Amino acid sequence: MLEPALTRIGVAIDIPEPWGSALTRRRAEAGDPQAAYTPAHVTLLGPTEVATDALPAVEKHLEALASAQPPFVIQLRGTGTFRPVTEVVFVTLAKGISECELLAEAITRSEDVRRDTRFPYHPHVTVAQDVPPEALDAVFDDLAGFSASFEVSSFTLFSHGGEGPWRPRRDFPLG
């Protein structure tokens, strides 16, 4: 029996300008190679393999979730880290945490989305990962005073072919 064709997807909230490019640039300056492929975002569903022929059903599920979720505000403020568990520094969400948690949990209720997670979901914006400790410390300190507030009016389904950047597949307006 043939294995079904798989597509790697992710769902995220993009960080708008001028903050998105500033955070992505700082990630690149830390030496994080993912900055070239992954603009600043809040992940709702991390990289997940789904059957390619299930994508229409996944999109329908995301459409229903988005239409039921009113727009909300994310307030980014300061930095945090997952060290020593993982070598990650991130910008924290001071507002919008519950909305992100509820969306992330609802996304995985699709029968077509099966994701084993190593860690509990914690909404954040990664600004350095898997770089030397000095670079992690520098980003942690440099962005400690970071603050931004913006309305979230949509989230995006991305796909990844294994090479290069994640590609936006479809935006899902909230409300």
Secondary structure as UniProt FT lines:
FT   STRAND          6..14
FT   TURN            17..18
FT   HELIX           19..29
FT   TURN            30..31
FT   HELIX           33..36
FT   STRAND          41..51
FT   HELIX           52..54
FT   HELIX           55..68
FT   STRAND          72..81
FT   TURN            83..85
FT   STRAND          88..95
FT   HELIX           97..107
FT   TURN            108..109
FT   TURN            111..112
FT   STRAND          124..129
FT   HELIX           133..142
FT   TURN            143..145
FT   STRAND          147..152
FT   STRAND          154..160
FT   STRAND          167..173
//
